Amino acid sequence: MCENYFGGGFGIFDIVKTIAPNIAFHMPKTTNILECMWLAKDFGKVEIQQNIINGRLNSITAFYGDFH
């Protein structure tokens, strides 16, 4: 997940979870869904949305924590 950048997506996620109790994480469409699910271990649940534009998958957004 974003390995070409500082700490990859995992590094970004680790920084953000120290700041916010709930996280909405917008990621490229090529992100491995299993990695998104693995990040939920500290939250207990995750909701993953596929963002479709003009009938094509554009990106995904994962919601960690309590979003009502």
The first five atom37 places (N, CA, C, CB, O) and aatype in JSON, in Angstrom:
{
  "aatype": [12, 4, 6, 2, 18, 13, 7, 7, 7, 13, 7, 9, 13, 3, 9, 19, 11, 16, 9, 0, 14, 2, 9, 0, 13, 8, 12, 14, 11, 16, 16, 2, 9, 10, 6, 4, 12, 17, 10, 0, 11, 3, 13, 7, 11, 19, 6, 9, 5, 5, 2, 9, 9, 2, 7, 1, 10, 2, 15, 9, 16, 0, 13, 18, 7, 3, 13, 8],
  "atom_mask": [
    [1, 1, 1, 1, 1],
    [1, 1, 1, 1, 1],
    [1, 1, 1, 1, 1],
    [1, 1, 1, 1, 1],
    [1, 1, 1, 1, 1],
    [1, 1, 1, 1, 1],
    [1, 1, 1, 0, 1],
    [1, 1, 1, 0, 1],
    [1, 1, 1, 0, 1],
    [1, 1, 1, 1, 1],
    [1, 1, 1, 0, 1],
    [1, 1, 1, 1, 1],
    [1, 1, 1, 1, 1],
    [1, 1, 1, 1, 1],
    [1, 1, 1, 1, 1],
    [1, 1, 1, 1, 1],
    [1, 1, 1, 1, 1],
    [1, 1, 1, 1, 1],
    [1, 1, 1, 1, 1],
    [1, 1, 1, 1, 1],
    [1, 1, 1, 1, 1],
    [1, 1, 1, 1, 1],
    [1, 1, 1, 1, 1],
    [1, 1, 1, 1, 1],
    [1, 1, 1, 1, 1],
    [1, 1, 1, 1, 1],
    [1, 1, 1, 1, 1],
    [1, 1, 1, 1, 1],
    [1, 1, 1, 1, 1],
    [1, 1, 1, 1, 1],
    [1, 1, 1, 1, 1],
    [1, 1, 1, 1, 1],
    [1, 1, 1, 1, 1],
    [1, 1, 1, 1, 1],
    [1, 1, 1, 1, 1],
    [1, 1, 1, 1, 1],
    [1, 1, 1, 1, 1],
    [1, 1, 1, 1, 1],
    [1, 1, 1, 1, 1],
    [1, 1, 1, 1, 1],
    [1, 1, 1, 1, 1],
    [1, 1, 1, 1, 1],
    [1, 1, 1, 1, 1],
    [1, 1, 1, 0, 1],
    [1, 1, 1, 1, 1],
    [1, 1, 1, 1, 1],
    [1, 1, 1, 1, 1],
    [1, 1, 1, 1, 1],
    [1, 1, 1, 1, 1],
    [1, 1, 1, 1, 1],
    [1, 1, 1, 1, 1],
    [1, 1, 1, 1, 1],
    [1, 1, 1, 1, 1],
    [1, 1, 1, 1, 1],
    [1, 1, 1, 0, 1],
    [1, 1, 1, 1, 1],
    [1, 1, 1, 1, 1],
    [1, 1, 1, 1, 1],
    [1, 1, 1, 1, 1],
    [1, 1, 1, 1, 1],
    [1, 1, 1, 1, 1],
    [1, 1, 1, 1, 1],
    [1, 1, 1, 1, 1],
    [1, 1, 1, 1, 1],
    [1, 1, 1, 0, 1],
    [1, 1, 1, 1, 1],
    [1, 1, 1, 1, 1],
    [1, 1, 1, 1, 1]
  ],
  "atom_positions": [
    [[0.85, -1.17, 0.0], [0.0, 0.0, 0.0], [0.9, 1.23, 0.0], [-0.97, 0.0, 1.23], [1.5, 1.56, 1.02]],
    [[0.99, 1.9, -1.1], [1.75, 3.15, -1.24], [3.19, 3.02, -0.77], [1.06, 4.27, -0.46], [3.7, 3.9, -0.08]],
    [[3.85, 1.94, -1.13], [5.2, 1.7, -0.62], [6.23, 2.72, -1.09], [5.65, 0.33, -1.03], [7.3, 2.84, -0.49]],
    [[5.92, 3.46, -2.15], [6.89, 4.42, -2.69], [6.98, 5.7, -1.88], [6.53, 4.75, -4.1], [7.83, 6.55, -2.17]],
    [[6.14, 5.87, -0.9], [6.09, 7.1, -0.12], [6.53, 6.85, 1.31], [4.69, 7.71, -0.15], [6.66, 5.7, 1.73]],
    [[6.76, 7.93, 2.07], [7.2, 7.84, 3.46], [6.38, 6.84, 4.24], [7.12, 9.21, 4.12], [5.2, 7.07, 4.5]],
    [[6.98, 5.74, 4.63], [6.31, 4.74, 5.45], [5.19, 4.01, 4.75], [0.0, 0.0, 0.0], [4.55, 3.13, 5.34]],
    [[4.94, 4.35, 3.51], [3.82, 3.75, 2.79], [2.5, 4.12, 3.44], [0.0, 0.0, 0.0], [2.46, 4.93, 4.36]],
    [[1.43, 3.53, 2.95], [0.11, 3.78, 3.52], [0.03, 3.38, 4.98], [0.0, 0.0, 0.0], [-0.7, 3.98, 5.75]],
    [[0.79, 2.35, 5.35], [0.79, 1.9, 6.74], [1.37, 2.97, 7.66], [1.59, 0.59, 6.89], [0.86, 3.19, 8.76]],
    [[2.44, 3.63, 7.22], [3.04, 4.7, 8.02], [2.1, 5.88, 8.21], [0.0, 0.0, 0.0], [1.99, 6.43, 9.3]],
    [[1.43, 6.26, 7.13], [0.46, 7.35, 7.21], [-0.65, 6.98, 8.18], [-0.12, 7.68, 5.82], [-1.05, 7.79, 9.01]],
    [[-1.15, 5.75, 8.06], [-2.24, 5.29, 8.91], [-1.83, 5.31, 10.38], [-2.69, 3.88, 8.5], [-2.6, 5.73, 11.24]],
    [[-0.61, 4.86, 10.67], [-0.13, 4.84, 12.06], [-0.06, 6.25, 12.66], [1.26, 4.19, 12.13], [-0.38, 6.44, 13.83]],
    [[0.35, 7.22, 11.85], [0.41, 8.6, 12.34], [-1.0, 9.13, 12.61], [1.13, 9.5, 11.32], [-1.25, 9.74, 13.65]],
    [[-1.9, 8.9, 11.67], [-3.26, 9.44, 11.8], [-4.0, 8.83, 12.98], [-4.05, 9.19, 10.52], [-4.74, 9.53, 13.67]],
    [[-3.82, 7.54, 13.24], [-4.58, 6.91, 14.33], [-4.13, 7.41, 15.71], [-4.44, 5.4, 14.26], [-4.84, 7.2, 16.7]],
    [[-2.95, 8.05, 15.8], [-2.55, 8.66, 17.07], [-3.24, 10.0, 17.29], [-1.02, 8.84, 17.11], [-3.25, 10.52, 18.4]],
    [[-3.81, 10.56, 16.22], [-4.44, 11.87, 16.27], [-5.96, 11.78, 16.36], [-4.05, 12.69, 15.06], [-6.6, 12.53, 17.1]],
    [[-6.54, 10.84, 15.61], [-8.01, 10.79, 15.48], [-8.55, 9.41, 15.87], [-8.43, 11.13, 14.04], [-7.95, 8.4, 15.52]],
    [[-9.67, 9.37, 16.58], [-10.25, 8.08, 16.98], [-10.96, 7.38, 15.83], [-11.22, 8.29, 18.12], [-11.13, 6.16, 15.86]],
    [[-11.38, 8.12, 14.82], [-12.05, 7.57, 13.64], [-11.33, 8.07, 12.4], [-13.57, 7.97, 13.61], [-10.91, 9.23, 12.34]],
    [[-11.2, 7.2, 11.41], [-10.43, 7.55, 10.22], [-11.2, 7.18, 8.97], [-9.06, 6.84, 10.23], [-11.72, 6.07, 8.86]],
    [[-11.28, 8.12, 8.03], [-11.76, 7.85, 6.67], [-10.51, 7.91, 5.79], [-12.9, 8.88, 6.19], [-9.89, 8.97, 5.67]],
    [[-10.14, 6.79, 5.19], [-8.88, 6.67, 4.46], [-9.19, 6.45, 2.98], [-8.01, 5.5, 5.03], [-9.65, 5.38, 2.59]],
    [[-8.93, 7.47, 2.16], [-9.19, 7.43, 0.72], [-7.94, 6.89, 0.03], [-9.58, 8.86, 0.16], [-6.84, 7.41, 0.22]],
    [[-8.12, 5.83, -0.78], [-6.97, 5.15, -1.38], [-7.2, 4.87, -2.86], [-6.7, 3.84, -0.64], [-8.33, 4.9, -3.34]],
    [[-6.12, 4.6, -3.6], [-6.25, 4.26, -5.01], [-7.04, 2.97, -5.22], [-4.88, 4.13, -5.65], [-7.14, 2.14, -4.31]],
    [[-7.59, 2.81, -6.41], [-8.39, 1.63, -6.72], [-7.57, 0.34, -6.7], [-9.05, 1.79, -8.07], [-8.14, -0.74, -6.58]],
    [[-6.27, 0.44, -6.81], [-5.42, -0.75, -6.83], [-5.01, -1.23, -5.44], [-4.19, -0.46, -7.63], [-4.28, -2.21, -5.32]],
    [[-5.48, -0.55, -4.4], [-5.14, -0.93, -3.03], [-5.7, -2.31, -2.71], [-5.68, 0.11, -2.02], [-6.84, -2.61, -3.06]],
    [[-4.91, -3.13, -2.06], [-5.33, -4.47, -1.67], [-6.36, -4.39, -0.54], [-4.1, -5.33, -1.24], [-6.06, -3.86, 0.53]],
    [[-7.55, -4.9, -0.78], [-8.64, -4.85, 0.2], [-8.25, -5.6, 1.48], [-9.93, -5.43, -0.39], [-8.65, -5.2, 2.57]],
    [[-7.49, -6.68, 1.36], [-7.07, -7.43, 2.55], [-6.19, -6.58, 3.46], [-6.32, -8.71, 2.13], [-6.26, -6.7, 4.68]],
    [[-5.37, -5.71, 2.86], [-4.55, -4.81, 3.67], [-5.44, -3.8, 4.4], [-3.53, -4.07, 2.78], [-5.17, -3.46, 5.55]],
    [[-6.49, -3.35, 3.74], [-7.44, -2.43, 4.39], [-8.1, -3.11, 5.58], [-8.53, -1.95, 3.39], [-8.27, -2.5, 6.64]],
    [[-8.47, -4.36, 5.41], [-9.11, -5.1, 6.49], [-8.12, -5.33, 7.63], [-9.65, -6.45, 5.98], [-8.51, -5.27, 8.8]],
    [[-6.86, -5.59, 7.32], [-5.84, -5.82, 8.34], [-5.67, -4.58, 9.23], [-4.5, -6.2, 7.69], [-5.44, -4.71, 10.43]],
    [[-5.78, -3.4, 8.63], [-5.64, -2.16, 9.41], [-6.75, -2.0, 10.44], [-5.64, -0.96, 8.48], [-6.59, -1.24, 11.4]],
    [[-7.87, -2.7, 10.27], [-9.01, -2.58, 11.19], [-8.77, -3.27, 12.52], [-10.25, -3.17, 10.55], [-9.6, -3.15, 13.43]],
    [[-7.66, -3.97, 12.67], [-7.41, -4.73, 13.91], [-7.46, -3.85, 15.16], [-6.06, -5.42, 13.84], [-7.84, -4.32, 16.23]],
    [[-7.08, -2.58, 15.04], [-7.11, -1.67, 16.19], [-8.47, -1.01, 16.38], [-6.05, -0.6, 16.01], [-8.71, -0.37, 17.41]],
    [[-9.37, -1.16, 15.41], [-10.66, -0.49, 15.46], [-11.81, -1.47, 15.65], [-10.87, 0.3, 14.2], [-12.89, -1.08, 16.12]],
    [[-11.61, -2.73, 15.31], [-12.66, -3.72, 15.47], [-13.61, -3.81, 14.3], [0.0, 0.0, 0.0], [-14.31, -4.81, 14.15]],
    [[-13.65, -2.77, 13.47], [-14.53, -2.82, 12.3], [-14.04, -1.84, 11.25], [-15.99, -2.51, 12.7], [-13.33, -0.88, 11.53]],
    [[-14.45, -2.14, 10.02], [-14.14, -1.26, 8.89], [-15.27, -1.36, 7.88], [-12.76, -1.64, 8.23], [-15.83, -2.44, 7.67]],
    [[-15.6, -0.25, 7.27], [-16.54, -0.23, 6.15], [-15.76, 0.23, 4.94], [-17.79, 0.7, 6.43], [-15.11, 1.28, 4.97]],
    [[-15.82, -0.55, 3.87], [-15.07, -0.22, 2.66], [-16.05, 0.12, 1.55], [-14.13, -1.4, 2.24], [-16.95, -0.66, 1.24]],
    [[-15.87, 1.29, 0.97], [-16.71, 1.72, -0.14], [-15.88, 1.78, -1.4], [-17.36, 3.1, 0.15], [-14.75, 2.26, -1.4]],
    [[-16.47, 1.28, -2.48], [-15.84, 1.42, -3.79], [-16.45, 2.65, -4.44], [-16.04, 0.14, -4.68], [-17.68, 2.76, -4.55]],
    [[-15.63, 3.58, -4.86], [-16.1, 4.82, -5.47], [-16.14, 4.65, -6.99], [-15.18, 6.02, -5.07], [-15.1, 4.49, -7.64]],
    [[-17.34, 4.67, -7.53], [-17.57, 4.44, -8.96], [-17.89, 5.77, -9.63], [-18.71, 3.41, -9.18], [-18.76, 6.51, -9.17]],
    [[-17.19, 6.08, -10.71], [-17.46, 7.28, -11.5], [-17.61, 6.85, -12.95], [-16.31, 8.35, -11.34], [-16.74, 6.16, -13.5]],
    [[-18.71, 7.25, -13.57], [-19.01, 6.88, -14.95], [-18.93, 5.37, -15.16], [-18.04, 7.57, -15.91], [-18.45, 4.9, -16.18]],
    [[-19.42, 4.62, -14.18], [-19.49, 3.17, -14.29], [-18.17, 2.45, -14.09], [0.0, 0.0, 0.0], [-18.09, 1.23, -14.29]],
    [[-17.13, 3.15, -13.69], [-15.82, 2.54, -13.5], [-15.31, 2.81, -12.09], [-14.8, 3.06, -14.54], [-15.53, 3.88, -11.52]],
    [[-14.63, 1.8, -11.54], [-14.03, 1.96, -10.22], [-12.96, 3.04, -10.28], [-13.42, 0.61, -9.71], [-12.04, 2.97, -11.1]],
    [[-13.09, 4.05, -9.42], [-12.17, 5.17, -9.41], [-11.2, 5.1, -8.24], [-12.93, 6.47, -9.36], [-10.01, 5.37, -8.39]],
    [[-11.72, 4.73, -7.06], [-10.91, 4.68, -5.84], [-11.71, 3.93, -4.78], [-10.52, 6.12, -5.34], [-12.85, 3.53, -5.02]],
    [[-11.1, 3.76, -3.61], [-11.83, 3.16, -2.49], [-11.65, 4.05, -1.26], [-11.34, 1.7, -2.21], [-10.64, 4.75, -1.12]],
    [[-12.63, 4.0, -0.39], [-12.55, 4.71, 0.89], [-12.87, 3.72, 1.99], [-13.52, 5.93, 0.93], [-13.89, 3.04, 1.94]],
    [[-11.99, 3.64, 2.97], [-12.21, 2.76, 4.12], [-12.48, 3.63, 5.34], [-10.98, 1.81, 4.36], [-11.76, 4.59, 5.61]],
    [[-13.54, 3.27, 6.07], [-13.93, 4.0, 7.27], [-13.63, 3.14, 8.49], [-15.45, 4.4, 7.22], [-14.21, 2.06, 8.65]],
    [[-12.74, 3.6, 9.34], [-12.34, 2.88, 10.55], [-12.91, 3.6, 11.76], [-10.79, 2.76, 10.65], [-12.8, 4.83, 11.86]],
    [[-13.5, 2.86, 12.68], [-14.06, 3.46, 13.88], [-15.56, 3.6, 13.79], [0.0, 0.0, 0.0], [-16.23, 2.83, 13.1]],
    [[-16.1, 4.58, 14.51], [-17.54, 4.77, 14.6], [-18.0, 5.92, 13.72], [-17.96, 5.02, 16.05], [-17.85, 7.09, 14.08]],
    [[-18.56, 5.58, 12.58], [-19.17, 6.56, 11.69], [-20.65, 6.24, 11.65], [-18.53, 6.52, 10.24], [-21.05, 5.17, 11.18]],
    [[-21.47, 7.16, 12.13], [-22.92, 6.92, 12.17], [-23.61, 7.84, 11.2], [-23.49, 7.13, 13.58], [-24.83, 7.8, 11.08]]
  ]
}
